[in-house]
Amino acid sequence: MADTHHHGHRAVEKGRGTLWLVWLIPIVALLMAGWLVYKHYTQKGVNIIVVFDSGKGLEVDKTPLVYQGIKIGTVTDINIDANDLYKVKATITVDPRAEKYVTRKGTKFIKVEPKISLTEVTGLDTILSGVYIDLYPAGRSKNEILAKPRQFHFNGLDRYPPKRYEKGLYLTLKAPKAAVRLNAPVLFKSFIVGKVIDKRLENDDVLYTVFIEDRYANLINSGTRFWKVSGAELQANLAGVKIKMDSLATLLAGGVAFETPEGNFSSKPKDLYTLYNSKLDTHLDENIITVVADKAYNVDPNFSSVMYKGFKVGKIISLHYDTKKSQTVFKIRLSKKFSHLANEKAWFWIVRPIVGIREVKGLNAILSGPYIAFDTLDINASPKKKFVLHDNPIPLKGKIIHLSAIHAESLKSGTAILYKDIPIGQINKVSLQPERKKLDIEAIIFEKYASFLNDSSMFYVKSGVEVEMSLTDIHIESASLETLVLGGVAMVTLDRKAPQTRDHFFIFKDYKSFHKARYLKLGGAEYHILMKELGSLSKGSPILYRKFKAGEIISYRYLPESDMIDVLIFIQKQFRTRINASTRFRNVSGIELKVDFPEIKLKTASMETVLTGGLCFETPDPKASPVKSGHRFRLFDETVLKKERYDTFELWLSDTHDIKPGTQLLYKNFPIGKVDRLTLKNNMIKAEVLIEKGYSHLLRSDSVIWLKTFQMDLNGVSNIGSAVSGPALALTPGVANDRSASFILSETAPPPTYGKTGLRIIVEGDRRSSLDVGSPLYYRQVPIGKVESWVLSDDATHVDITLFIEPRYAHLVRKNSKFYMAGAFGMDVSLLGVKIRTETLKTMISGGIGMAVPDNPGPVVEDGHIFPLFNEEKEEWKSWRPKL
């Protein structure tokens, strides 16, 4: 019993101890569910409604709400707006962390999608990422945003609002009509500094809001002027057509430009600026001028302008025809700088193209259209506001002159007289005198140009296009389209200091006739030169005297009776006295090439003579009899000049060695002649060489002529100029008294001592060793001579070496003198050390010969004396100290 009771009691205690665990699990589950519900509602965010014009691109649970690139919400529902079936209502769930800033009045939502236009490229990032909604907050700071009331329903935008919170300057411009599109650029000196961000209609004006980037805001002050630009500017006149384009965007969408003039303006920008139609409008005076015409002209105010001395200084703002008075009334505004010129002495006239049999004028208005021009006789006259419009310019005062011409050409009343292509007068009247067979022409030179006219003035008919070409000048002149069509009369005054006593002048029929007559009027002379062929000569080729241009070729013609060419030349006045019966005219190429390293010279008289040739002249006898203008010369024969200047000798060659006609003959590197021509004869080449007469005495029977070419060896580089200019002939004169006119080209250059006066002796050595022509002869380490030549003896047992001793050292060589190889390198080894023996560092490299003379010197030797050559110096020779 006891055991049974004991076990039953333990069972009851176990059940009571674990009963609470049964309730623990549901309690925990309940707490977790509550936490999840709490978390769901606390993180769910706030729903807002945004209405867009279109739902294109929006997707539920995909399209994000973005601010500064950070996602702060998602579109969770899209429906048609029940109040407006043409709009879409998008529900956006906003992140709870951002909802208190988003749900404020003034917040703007912009649907961003790809947009490409001429003035704007936006939303390109959506091509890959898809459409998103950008947020534009209601203010710049937290406090500014939180101060605004709550709002949960908004109207969305398809583009960004006009005022974004970008740092910069926002200005308002006023214009009478809309002509500039949104996002059009704002330009300063053709550089984009901002853009048009808004435009609106207010009363009768169009107001533009423009944004100027902050870094350019300092360019604006109270005096800044704005005007519209189209991106393309057309300027057309008879001088040409000019089209100026800023950019494709401004070309099609327009733009706004501005400038800030200097002056006492406030640095603070104004609240409102005027947007002018053009830059010219910004400078126009506020006062309006009235110009009245008795005729109706085909003038369009939108294209016509007001000109003063060729400058655009105003515009026609309106015109109307008064039927009661039969008058055309023009309203004009002038630039502020020119408004004072519209005064009591002003004259207004219409410029329009007129082409007829009797009258042709105003051709410069063909492209630009009719326009109004004006001028004044007194810039200080009193202002005036109403004028009469005339058909012709203001009558000008001037000097009346009379001209005569054989051919009428384009000469008629109104034809301009031009000086350096500037109108300085005109023809007033043209009449024909049958008995004189000439045209009598009355003309006027305007008063301010009257001083340009004097007795040296010449006139010719100007066709409108004149071409004067040479290699020093290419002159193609077309003054204006009016002159091109109508022609004109050109006036040239040869001497501005000449007196003015004449009022009758002749008009040459063309520029060519004038050009020829001008030479003679300047006091020059004409001469004829007969030649067999013209070569590269042409009209205008220069005539040179000591490399100065003294004249030129005027013309040339073929003479069939003599089969010659007659060349007519003109010589200027200052060179005319240099021509007489001894004068020689010859062809000149103008090129001389001289290579003398390190310098290369290319000399040319003028580029004109290089390409077109030319003539030069010299007068060897200044006292020869004079010749008159028109004298005939023959082109000088160059062979005569050769005979006068050069002697000739023959040079026989085994090969051409690159020698050619023109190869120079040098003496001490100085040119004294040249090769004239080469011929092949008896399997040898004969070169005929010209040598100047002053150097022909160098052609002795023992003279040596050798080839001077570029060389590079262990001794260095020599004759480097020959590497570019080719080989040259070098002459070394001999000592013989008789002369020769025929030589054989030496294979090697003669020794430097060849032909010099001095003592020549022979030393016999076992071998040549390192000796060569030019190796030195030393006495007490002082060079007193050189090796002149060496040759193997007849029996081939030794080498005969000829030494040349300078005359001042000839007395040092005695019959008992000892000669030894000075280039030897010796070494003596003893207990006291090592002793190295050599003459000089130079003899170690190139060799040399030393000489020693005993204390009792023998007699002086003569040319040809023979000495033995020892291989080394003996020790006792070193102690010899003879007095010589």
VEXVORO-263265 format. One record per residue (C-alpha): x, y, z; residue number from 1. Coordinates in steps of 0.25 Angstrom, whole numbers. Example, Ala and Ser with C-alpha at 12.3 -4.5 7.8 and 13.67 -1.06 7.14 Angstrom:
! VEXVORO-263265
PT      u      v      w  dokol
PT     49    -18     31      1
PT     55     -4     29      2
END
This chain:
! VEXVORO-263265
PT      u      v      w  dokol
PT      0      0      0      1
PT     11      9      4      2
PT     18      7    -10      3
PT      5     10    -17      4
PT      2     23    -10      5
PT     16     27    -12      6
PT     15     25    -28      7
PT      1     32    -29      8
PT      5     44    -22      9
PT     17     47    -31     10
PT      8     46    -44     11
PT     -1     57    -39     12
PT     11     66    -36     13
PT     17     65    -50     14
PT      4     69    -57     15
PT      2     82    -49     16
PT     16     86    -52     17
PT     15     86    -68     18
PT      1     92    -70     19
PT      6    106    -73     20
PT     14    101    -85     21
PT      1     98    -92     22
PT     -3    113    -92     23
PT     11    119    -95     24
PT     11    115   -110     25
PT     -2    122   -114     26
PT      2    134   -106     27
PT     15    135   -114     28
PT      8    134   -127     29
PT     -2    144   -123     30
PT      9    154   -120     31
PT     17    151   -133     32
PT      4    153   -141     33
PT      2    166   -134     34
PT     16    171   -137     35
PT     14    168   -151     36
PT      1    175   -152     37
PT      8    187   -145     38
PT     20    187   -154     39
PT     11    186   -167     40
PT      3    198   -163     41
PT     14    206   -158     42
PT     23    203   -171     43
PT     12    203   -181     44
PT     13    218   -184     45
PT      3    228   -188     46
PT     -5    228   -201     47
PT     -6    240   -210     48
PT    -14    243   -223     49
PT     -7    249   -235     50
PT    -15    252   -247     51
PT     -7    252   -261     52
PT    -12    255   -275     53
PT     -8    241   -279     54
PT     -4    228   -272     55
PT      5    224   -283     56
PT     18    217   -278     57
PT     12    216   -263     58
PT     12    202   -257     59
PT      6    197   -244     60
PT     16    193   -234     61
PT     27    196   -243     62
PT     27    211   -247     63
PT     35    218   -235     64
PT     34    232   -229     65
PT     48    238   -229     66
PT     54    250   -222     67
PT     69    253   -225     68
PT     71    239   -231     69
PT     65    232   -218     70
PT     53    224   -218     71
PT     42    229   -208     72
PT     30    222   -213     73
PT     23    213   -223     74
PT     11    214   -232     75
PT      1    204   -226     76
PT    -12    207   -234     77
PT    -16    214   -247     78
PT    -30    217   -251     79
PT    -38    227   -260     80
PT    -41    240   -253     81
PT    -56    239   -251     82
PT    -57    254   -251     83
PT    -50    256   -265     84
PT    -50    243   -274     85
PT    -38    249   -282     86
PT    -29    248   -270     87
PT    -22    237   -262     88
PT    -22    236   -246     89
PT    -10    229   -241     90
PT     -9    225   -226     91
PT      5    226   -221     92
PT      9    220   -207     93
PT     19    229   -201     94
PT     30    224   -192     95
PT     26    228   -177     96
PT     40    234   -175     97
PT     37    244   -186     98
PT     22    245   -186     99
PT     21    258   -177    100
PT     30    265   -187    101
PT     23    260   -199    102
PT      8    262   -195    103
PT      9    277   -195    104
PT      3    288   -203    105
PT     12    292   -215    106
PT     18    279   -217    107
PT     19    276   -232    108
PT     20    262   -238    109
PT     26    261   -252    110
PT     25    249   -261    111
PT     39    247   -267    112
PT     39    240   -281    113
PT     49    241   -293    114
PT     48    255   -300    115
PT     56    259   -311    116
PT     54    273   -318    117
PT     63    284   -324    118
PT     64    291   -311    119
PT     63    280   -301    120
PT     68    266   -298    121
PT     62    260   -285    122
PT     59    246   -279    123
PT     69    238   -287    124
PT     71    230   -275    125
PT     57    225   -276    126
PT     60    217   -289    127
PT     66    206   -281    128
PT     60    208   -267    129
PT     46    212   -271    130
PT     37    224   -268    131
PT     38    229   -254    132
PT     31    241   -246    133
PT     40    252   -241    134
PT     37    260   -229    135
PT     39    275   -228    136
PT     38    279   -213    137
PT     29    291   -208    138
PT     42    298   -203    139
PT     57    298   -201    140
PT     57    295   -186    141
PT     50    286   -176    142
PT     44    297   -169    143
PT     39    304   -181    144
PT     32    291   -186    145
PT     26    287   -172    146
PT     20    301   -171    147
PT     11    298   -183    148
PT     -3    291   -181    149
PT     -5    276   -184    150
PT    -10    271   -197    151
PT    -12    257   -202    152
PT    -18    260   -216    153
PT     -9    266   -227    154
PT     -9    270   -242    155
PT      3    264   -249    156
PT     12    270   -260    157
PT     18    265   -273    158
PT     29    274   -272    159
PT     37    282   -261    160
PT     31    295   -256    161
PT     37    308   -261    162
PT     44    311   -248    163
PT     53    300   -242    164
PT     61    303   -230    165
PT     74    305   -238    166
PT     84    315   -233    167
PT     84    326   -243    168
PT     77    339   -248    169
PT     62    339   -253    170
PT     58    350   -261    171
PT     45    354   -268    172
PT     45    360   -283    173
PT     34    367   -290    174
PT     31    365   -305    175
PT     19    369   -313    176
PT     18    355   -319    177
PT     23    341   -317    178
PT     35    337   -326    179
PT     44    329   -316    180
PT     41    315   -312    181
PT     42    309   -298    182
PT     56    304   -295    183
PT     62    313   -306    184
PT     76    317   -302    185
PT     81    331   -296    186
PT     93    335   -303    187
PT    105    345   -299    188
PT    115    347   -310    189
PT    109    334   -316    190
PT    112    326   -304    191
PT    100    319   -297    192
PT     99    325   -282    193
PT     84    321   -280    194
PT     71    318   -286    195
PT     56    322   -287    196
PT     48    314   -276    197
PT     34    320   -278    198
PT     26    329   -286    199
PT     12    334   -284    200
PT      2    344   -289    201
PT     -1    356   -280    202
PT    -11    367   -285    203
PT     -5    370   -299    204
PT      9    366   -296    205
PT     17    353   -296    206
PT     25    351   -284    207
PT     37    341   -284    208
PT     44    336   -272    209
PT     59    334   -275    210
PT     69    327   -266    211
PT     83    331   -265    212
PT     93    322   -259    213
PT     99    327   -246    214
PT    113    328   -251    215
PT    108    337   -262    216
PT     99    346   -254    217
PT    109    357   -252    218
PT    108    360   -267    219
PT     94    366   -265    220
PT     91    380   -259    221
PT     80    390   -261    222
PT     86    394   -275    223
PT     86    381   -281    224
PT     79    380   -294    225
PT     72    367   -299    226
PT     68    364   -314    227
PT     63    352   -322    228
PT     72    344   -331    229
PT     68    334   -341    230
PT     81    327   -342    231
PT     83    331   -357    232
PT     87    345   -362    233
PT     87    348   -377    234
PT     95    359   -382    235
PT     94    361   -397    236
PT    100    372   -406    237
PT    108    373   -419    238
PT    120    369   -412    239
PT    115    356   -408    240
PT    105    348   -400    241
PT    108    345   -385    242
PT    100    335   -377    243
PT    104    334   -362    244
PT     98    323   -353    245
PT     99    321   -338    246
PT     94    307   -336    247
PT     83    298   -341    248
PT     75    300   -329    249
PT     74    315   -331    250
PT     72    314   -345    251
PT     59    306   -344    252
PT     55    310   -329    253
PT     60    324   -328    254
PT     68    329   -316    255
PT     71    342   -308    256
PT     84    349   -308    257
PT     88    361   -299    258
PT     99    371   -297    259
PT    103    380   -285    260
PT    108    393   -290    261
PT    117    402   -282    262
PT    111    413   -274    263
PT    106    418   -261    264
PT     96    406   -259    265
PT     92    400   -246    266
PT     98    386   -244    267
PT     85    381   -239    268
PT     76    375   -250    269
PT     63    381   -253    270
PT     50    374   -251    271
PT     45    375   -265    272
PT     53    376   -278    273
PT     49    379   -293    274
PT     52    368   -303    275
PT     55    375   -316    276
PT     53    369   -330    277
PT     68    371   -334    278
PT     81    376   -329    279
PT     79    388   -337    280
PT     66    391   -330    281
PT     73    392   -316    282
PT     81    404   -322    283
PT     70    412   -328    284
PT     66    425   -324    285
PT     52    427   -318    286
PT     49    439   -328    287
PT     42    435   -341    288
PT     45    442   -354    289
PT     35    444   -365    290
PT     40    443   -380    291
PT     30    446   -390    292
PT     30    442   -405    293
PT     22    446   -417    294
PT     23    432   -423    295
PT     19    418   -418    296
PT     31    409   -416    297
PT     32    394   -415    298
PT     38    395   -401    299
PT     36    384   -390    300
PT     38    389   -376    301
PT     42    375   -371    302
PT     54    375   -381    303
PT     57    389   -384    304
PT     67    398   -376    305
PT     72    412   -375    306
PT     87    413   -379    307
PT     97    424   -377    308
PT    110    424   -385    309
PT    108    409   -387    310
PT    105    406   -372    311
PT     92    401   -367    312
PT     88    411   -357    313
PT     72    410   -356    314
PT     60    403   -360    315
PT     46    406   -366    316
PT     36    403   -355    317
PT     24    406   -364    318
PT     19    412   -377    319
PT      6    415   -383    320
PT      0    421   -395    321
PT     -8    434   -393    322
PT    -19    433   -404    323
PT    -23    448   -402    324
PT     -9    454   -404    325
PT     -4    443   -413    326
PT      8    441   -404    327
PT     16    430   -398    328
PT     19    432   -383    329
PT     31    425   -377    330
PT     33    425   -362    331
PT     47    423   -358    332
PT     55    421   -346    333
PT     70    423   -346    334
PT     81    418   -338    335
PT     85    428   -326    336
PT     99    430   -331    337
PT     93    435   -345    338
PT     80    441   -341    339
PT     87    455   -341    340
PT     90    454   -355    341
PT     76    455   -359    342
PT     76    470   -359    343
PT     73    482   -368    344
PT     84    479   -377    345
PT     81    464   -379    346
PT     76    458   -392    347
PT     68    445   -393    348
PT     67    437   -406    349
PT     62    423   -410    350
PT     72    413   -415    351
PT     66    402   -424    352
PT     71    395   -436    353
PT     68    401   -450    354
PT     73    395   -463    355
PT     70    402   -476    356
PT     76    407   -489    357
PT     79    421   -484    358
PT     81    418   -469    359
PT     86    407   -460    360
PT     88    409   -445    361
PT     85    403   -432    362
PT     89    389   -435    363
PT     94    387   -421    364
PT     80    387   -417    365
PT     77    375   -425    366
PT     79    365   -414    367
PT     76    374   -402    368
PT     64    380   -408    369
PT     61    395   -409    370
PT     65    403   -397    371
PT     66    418   -393    372
PT     79    425   -392    373
PT     83    438   -386    374
PT     94    448   -385    375
PT     96    462   -379    376
PT    105    474   -384    377
PT    106    478   -370    378
PT    107    469   -358    379
PT    105    481   -348    380
PT     92    486   -354    381
PT     79    487   -346    382
PT     71    474   -344    383
PT     59    472   -353    384
PT     48    461   -353    385
PT     41    462   -367    386
PT     48    460   -380    387
PT     45    458   -395    388
PT     49    445   -402    389
PT     57    448   -415    390
PT     60    438   -426    391
PT     75    442   -427    392
PT     86    444   -417    393
PT     90    458   -413    394
PT     97    466   -424    395
PT    111    468   -421    396
PT    121    479   -424    397
PT    134    476   -431    398
PT    144    479   -442    399
PT    138    479   -457    400
PT    148    472   -466    401
PT    147    468   -481    402
PT    151    454   -486    403
PT    152    449   -501    404
PT    151    435   -505    405
PT    151    428   -519    406
PT    142    416   -515    407
PT    129    418   -507    408
PT    130    405   -500    409
PT    121    406   -487    410
PT    122    421   -486    411
PT    109    428   -483    412
PT    103    438   -473    413
PT    105    433   -459    414
PT    117    424   -462    415
PT    126    425   -449    416
PT    140    430   -449    417
PT    148    421   -440    418
PT    161    423   -433    419
PT    166    410   -426    420
PT    152    405   -428    421
PT    146    416   -420    422
PT    136    425   -428    423
PT    142    439   -428    424
PT    134    445   -439    425
PT    124    442   -451    426
PT    121    445   -465    427
PT    111    456   -467    428
PT    110    456   -482    429
PT    114    449   -494    430
PT    114    455   -508    431
PT    119    451   -522    432
PT    127    461   -531    433
PT    126    455   -545    434
PT    137    464   -551    435
PT    147    460   -540    436
PT    142    445   -539    437
PT    144    445   -524    438
PT    134    445   -512    439
PT    134    458   -504    440
PT    131    454   -490    441
PT    128    464   -478    442
PT    131    458   -465    443
PT    132    463   -450    444
PT    142    459   -440    445
PT    136    461   -426    446
PT    141    472   -418    447
PT    147    464   -407    448
PT    155    456   -417    449
PT    159    467   -426    450
PT    173    467   -421    451
PT    175    453   -427    452
PT    175    459   -441    453
PT    187    465   -447    454
PT    195    466   -460    455
PT    200    452   -458    456
PT    186    446   -457    457
PT    182    435   -467    458
PT    169    429   -470    459
PT    164    416   -476    460
PT    151    408   -478    461
PT    149    399   -467    462
PT    142    386   -471    463
PT    139    382   -456    464
PT    149    370   -456    465
PT    164    373   -458    466
PT    174    362   -457    467
PT    189    366   -455    468
PT    198    353   -452    469
PT    212    351   -449    470
PT    219    342   -440    471
PT    222    353   -430    472
PT    207    358   -431    473
PT    194    352   -435    474
PT    184    364   -436    475
PT    170    360   -439    476
PT    160    371   -437    477
PT    145    372   -438    478
PT    141    385   -431    479
PT    126    383   -431    480
PT    114    376   -438    481
PT    110    390   -443    482
PT    124    392   -449    483
PT    124    378   -454    484
PT    111    380   -462    485
PT    113    395   -465    486
PT    128    397   -466    487
PT    134    410   -462    488
PT    145    419   -464    489
PT    158    417   -455    490
PT    167    428   -452    491
PT    182    426   -449    492
PT    191    437   -444    493
PT    205    434   -446    494
PT    211    445   -438    495
PT    203    451   -427    496
PT    213    463   -427    497
PT    211    467   -441    498
PT    204    481   -444    499
PT    189    482   -448    500
PT    189    490   -460    501
PT    181    481   -470    502
PT    166    479   -470    503
PT    166    470   -483    504
PT    170    456   -483    505
PT    169    444   -492    506
PT    162    431   -489    507
PT    169    418   -493    508
PT    160    407   -498    509
PT    165    397   -488    510
PT    175    393   -477    511
PT    185    387   -487    512
PT    186    400   -495    513
PT    187    408   -482    514
PT    198    399   -477    515
PT    207    401   -489    516
PT    205    416   -490    517
PT    208    418   -475    518
PT    222    413   -477    519
PT    225    424   -487    520
PT    218    434   -479    521
PT    227    431   -467    522
PT    239    435   -476    523
PT    244    421   -479    524
PT    248    415   -493    525
PT    244    404   -502    526
PT    254    395   -508    527
PT    254    382   -517    528
PT    262    370   -515    529
PT    263    360   -526    530
PT    265    345   -522    531
PT    264    331   -528    532
PT    254    325   -518    533
PT    246    331   -507    534
PT    248    320   -497    535
PT    241    323   -484    536
PT    240    337   -486    537
PT    226    343   -486    538
PT    218    356   -485    539
PT    222    363   -471    540
PT    235    355   -470    541
PT    245    365   -463    542
PT    257    372   -469    543
PT    268    372   -458    544
PT    280    381   -456    545
PT    289    377   -445    546
PT    278    369   -439    547
PT    269    381   -439    548
PT    256    381   -447    549
PT    258    391   -458    550
PT    246    388   -467    551
PT    238    377   -473    552
PT    234    370   -486    553
PT    222    377   -492    554
PT    220    368   -504    555
PT    226    359   -515    556
PT    223    355   -529    557
PT    229    346   -539    558
PT    237    352   -552    559
PT    235    342   -563    560
PT    245    349   -572    561
PT    256    347   -563    562
PT    251    335   -555    563
PT    253    343   -542    564
PT    245    347   -530    565
PT    244    362   -527    566
PT    242    364   -512    567
PT    237    378   -509    568
PT    242    383   -495    569
PT    241    395   -486    570
PT    252    401   -478    571
PT    249    410   -466    572
PT    253    424   -466    573
PT    264    423   -456    574
PT    271    411   -463    575
PT    270    417   -477    576
PT    283    424   -476    577
PT    290    411   -474    578
PT    287    406   -488    579
PT    296    409   -500    580
PT    301    403   -512    581
PT    310    393   -504    582
PT    298    388   -495    583
PT    297    373   -495    584
PT    283    366   -492    585
PT    284    352   -489    586
PT    275    341   -482    587
PT    276    339   -467    588
PT    270    328   -459    589
PT    272    334   -446    590
PT    277    322   -439    591
PT    290    320   -432    592
PT    293    308   -423    593
PT    305    308   -414    594
PT    308    297   -404    595
PT    319    300   -394    596
PT    317    292   -381    597
PT    312    295   -371    598
PT    305    305   -380    599
PT    296    303   -392    600
PT    292    315   -400    601
PT    281    316   -411    602
PT    282    330   -418    603
PT    271    334   -427    604
PT    269    348   -433    605
PT    254    346   -432    606
PT    244    335   -432    607
PT    238    341   -444    608
PT    251    339   -452    609
PT    252    325   -447    610
PT    239    320   -453    611
PT    236    330   -464    612
PT    250    334   -468    613
PT    255    348   -470    614
PT    265    356   -477    615
PT    277    364   -471    616
PT    286    374   -477    617
PT    300    380   -475    618
PT    307    391   -481    619
PT    322    388   -482    620
PT    326    402   -488    621
PT    318    413   -481    622
PT    324    423   -491    623
PT    319    416   -503    624
PT    309    424   -513    625
PT    295    425   -508    626
PT    283    419   -514    627
PT    269    424   -516    628
PT    256    418   -511    629
PT    252    407   -521    630
PT    266    402   -524    631
PT    268    388   -527    632
PT    277    379   -520    633
PT    281    364   -522    634
PT    280    355   -511    635
PT    295    353   -506    636
PT    302    340   -510    637
PT    307    333   -498    638
PT    318    327   -505    639
PT    324    341   -507    640
PT    323    343   -492    641
PT    331    330   -490    642
PT    342    334   -499    643
PT    343    348   -492    644
PT    343    342   -478    645
PT    349    328   -479    646
PT    360    320   -484    647
PT    358    305   -488    648
PT    366    293   -485    649
PT    364    278   -487    650
PT    363    268   -475    651
PT    363    253   -479    652
PT    356    243   -470    653
PT    355    228   -470    654
PT    341    229   -464    655
PT    331    241   -462    656
PT    332    240   -447    657
PT    319    247   -446    658
PT    325    259   -452    659
PT    315    267   -461    660
PT    314    280   -468    661
PT    314    291   -457    662
PT    323    283   -448    663
PT    332    293   -441    664
PT    347    294   -442    665
PT    353    298   -429    666
PT    367    304   -425    667
PT    368    305   -410    668
PT    353    302   -409    669
PT    351    315   -417    670
PT    343    313   -430    671
PT    351    317   -442    672
PT    344    310   -453    673
PT    334    299   -457    674
PT    332    287   -466    675
PT    326    292   -479    676
PT    323    279   -486    677
PT    327    264   -487    678
PT    330    256   -499    679
PT    334    241   -502    680
PT    347    240   -510    681
PT    356    227   -512    682
PT    350    220   -500    683
PT    353    232   -491    684
PT    344    243   -487    685
PT    349    257   -490    686
PT    344    268   -481    687
PT    345    282   -487    688
PT    347    291   -474    689
PT    346    306   -474    690
PT    355    314   -465    691
PT    354    328   -462    692
PT    365    336   -469    693
PT    371    342   -456    694
PT    374    327   -452    695
PT    379    321   -465    696
PT    394    323   -460    697
PT    392    312   -451    698
PT    391    302   -462    699
PT    406    298   -462    700
PT    411    285   -469    701
PT    413    278   -455    702
PT    400    283   -449    703
PT    391    272   -443    704
PT    376    272   -445    705
PT    369    262   -436    706
PT    355    258   -431    707
PT    350    264   -418    708
PT    339    255   -412    709
PT    333    252   -399    710
PT    342    243   -390    711
PT    341    237   -377    712
PT    351    229   -370    713
PT    359    227   -357    714
PT    366    241   -360    715
PT    352    247   -360    716
PT    342    253   -369    717
PT    346    262   -381    718
PT    339    269   -393    719
PT    326    268   -386    720
PT    320    278   -396    721
PT    322    267   -407    722
PT    312    258   -401    723
PT    301    267   -405    724
PT    306    275   -417    725
PT    314    264   -423    726
PT    329    263   -426    727
PT    337    275   -430    728
PT    350    276   -438    729
PT    362    282   -430    730
PT    374    288   -436    731
PT    388    288   -429    732
PT    398    296   -438    733
PT    412    291   -440    734
PT    425    298   -441    735
PT    429    296   -455    736
PT    430    309   -464    737
PT    423    303   -476    738
PT    408    303   -478    739
PT    399    292   -482    740
PT    384    291   -488    741
PT    383    276   -486    742
PT    383    268   -473    743
PT    379    254   -468    744
PT    371    253   -456    745
PT    379    248   -444    746
PT    374    236   -436    747
PT    378    242   -423    748
PT    380    256   -417    749
PT    395    261   -417    750
PT    402    263   -404    751
PT    400    276   -397    752
PT    414    279   -400    753
PT    413    277   -415    754
PT    419    289   -422    755
PT    424    296   -410    756
PT    439    301   -409    757
PT    447    293   -399    758
PT    457    282   -397    759
PT    454    268   -401    760
PT    462    256   -397    761
PT    460    241   -397    762
PT    461    231   -385    763
PT    462    216   -388    764
PT    454    208   -378    765
PT    451    193   -376    766
PT    436    195   -377    767
PT    426    206   -378    768
PT    420    203   -364    769
PT    409    213   -361    770
PT    415    224   -369    771
PT    407    231   -379    772
PT    407    244   -387    773
PT    406    255   -378    774
PT    413    248   -366    775
PT    422    258   -358    776
PT    437    259   -358    777
PT    441    263   -344    778
PT    454    269   -338    779
PT    454    269   -323    780
PT    439    267   -324    781
PT    437    279   -333    782
PT    431    276   -347    783
PT    440    281   -357    784
PT    435    274   -369    785
PT    425    263   -375    786
PT    425    250   -382    787
PT    423    254   -397    788
PT    422    241   -403    789
PT    427    227   -402    790
PT    430    216   -412    791
PT    435    201   -412    792
PT    450    201   -417    793
PT    453    195   -431    794
PT    459    183   -425    795
PT    448    182   -414    796
PT    458    181   -403    797
PT    453    194   -396    798
PT    444    205   -396    799
PT    448    219   -402    800
PT    441    230   -394    801
PT    442    244   -399    802
PT    443    255   -388    803
PT    439    270   -390    804
PT    446    279   -380    805
PT    441    294   -379    806
PT    452    304   -384    807
PT    454    310   -370    808
PT    458    296   -365    809
PT    466    292   -377    810
PT    480    295   -370    811
PT    477    285   -359    812
PT    479    273   -368    813
PT    493    269   -369    814
PT    500    258   -376    815
PT    503    251   -363    816
PT    488    252   -358    817
PT    481    240   -353    818
PT    467    237   -356    819
PT    458    227   -348    820
PT    444    222   -347    821
PT    438    232   -337    822
PT    425    224   -336    823
PT    431    212   -329    824
PT    426    209   -315    825
PT    437    204   -306    826
PT    437    198   -291    827
PT    449    197   -282    828
PT    448    188   -270    829
PT    458    188   -259    830
PT    458    187   -244    831
PT    455    202   -243    832
PT    442    201   -251    833
PT    436    201   -264    834
PT    439    212   -274    835
PT    431    215   -286    836
PT    437    221   -298    837
PT    430    229   -310    838
PT    431    242   -317    839
PT    417    248   -316    840
PT    403    242   -315    841
PT    400    246   -329    842
PT    412    238   -334    843
PT    407    226   -326    844
PT    394    227   -335    845
PT    398    232   -349    846
PT    413    230   -348    847
PT    425    239   -351    848
PT    440    240   -353    849
PT    450    246   -343    850
PT    463    252   -347    851
PT    476    253   -338    852
PT    489    261   -341    853
PT    503    258   -335    854
PT    510    268   -327    855
PT    520    270   -338    856
PT    509    272   -350    857
PT    514    270   -364    858
PT    511    279   -376    859
PT    497    283   -380    860
PT    491    273   -391    861
PT    484    276   -404    862
PT    472    271   -411    863
PT    471    256   -413    864
PT    481    252   -402    865
PT    479    238   -397    866
PT    479    234   -382    867
PT    476    220   -376    868
PT    464    219   -367    869
PT    466    212   -354    870
PT    455    205   -347    871
PT    457    212   -333    872
PT    465    223   -327    873
PT    479    219   -320    874
PT    481    223   -306    875
PT    494    231   -309    876
PT    486    240   -319    877
PT    478    245   -308    878
PT    490    252   -302    879
PT    494    260   -315    880
PT    493    275   -314    881
PT    499    281   -326    882
PT    499    296   -329    883
PT    493    298   -343    884
END
